[in-house]
């Protein structure tokens, strides 16, 4: 491709993977003559408000148990810290509030898996090594060796965890405003055509993917079709056992001016054993959320691209997002309501927030992989098809560098990251498939998830109704 760049690239999806890749394409001289098109079901607003990368806030951290992500996140943080009005971190788009990362003592850990405590301690080692090698004072990262130490740091008196640390070099971003900033930058290049439409299926000719068929029957074509559809990828491409859509709960409560003055000065706090986290508010709304194994939403889809041209398209069952475009979430499942309120009780210094009604709730849909690594590679069964998905709940923080890394992989120059994100051979063990009438969901076992795996959204919604308080 270095000698013969494609005359056209079609990107399916305008979330952080799709937009950042489009932006990177506009900046690479190799693609100066390449026509770039982005298609998404945006409903008049790019990127769509139900994409995982669009919300009031996202954690920006280099706190990873995997040193590759620590290195990549620290590179991204250099851009987040730029505070000019026209720069990514400006106008309140990034706040370096610090992060308290904590975990509970594990009751048991399955062989070959990592607990939340393991993840937290490995993250601490990685960010401490980074801070030391870059000349930061040792007190920029402080260990909190007990529940009492954690409570003292947070100003709380609940159960925030049994061990943790305070990294003053991490923070949070207004992800909705960040994505608007990115879209404006991409649009301003004049190089990218945006099409607001639903992709019904990928179009093929013999052994090649040549475009995307839209719901109105028209076809958008591209020499390269790059699918970055996030949690919706599984209904376009059969990725069962590799990538799966999971829904993660968020809730919002109103707070007073006095409460805002207190909470806005607190760090982000994330308990890796429960998955519960709270991000400091900027206005009189406080967000609480859970980075967990998530909910499954198994449904039959009929247009997913099969693994190879020798296989026919056939209906398959996959977990797919349930968002506002499908009617939205009328209420939280009971277990989620209880759990989020536990976070308000245990992780904040203000009493009584756990009894307030939700002003808004939603599900954030990840595209999960088994090991938490992304899938960024050419599809081995189809020519012309490149996939960039599998965010596993940690894509947004890499916005400044993500697109360039995707292009490196597309050009076969991904290096160690390219190897981590490569298409892996997997055993067909029924994961991601319906077996004897029961959906066998994929489980992400990287140590960063809390809660219980395998919960099905519709089943949980039918359980005990939640109270309004």
JODA-V17919 format. One line per field, one symbol per residue. ss: DSSP state (~ for helix, > for strand, _ for the rest). A space follows every 10 residues. Layout:
BEGIN
ss = ???
END
This chain:
BEGIN
ss = _______>>> >>___~~~~~ ~~~~~~~_~~ ~___>>>>>> __________ _______>>> ______~~~~ ~~~~~~~~~~ __________ ___>>___>> >>>_______ _____~~~~~ ~~~~~~~~~~ ~~~____~~~ >>>>__~~~~ ~~~~______ __>>>>>___ >>>_~~~~~~ ~~~~~~~~__ _>>>>>__>> >>>>>__>>> >>>>____>> >__>>>>__~ ~~~~~_>___ ___>>>>>>> >>>>__~~~~ ~~~____>>> >____>>>>_ ____>>>>>> _>__>>_>>> >___>_____ _____>>>>_ ___~~~____ ___~~~~~~~ ~~~~~~____ __~~~____> >>>>>>>>__ ____>>>>__ __>_>>>>>_ _____~~~~~ ~~~~~~~~~~ ____~~~~~~ __________ __>>>__>>> _________> _____>~~~~ ~________
END
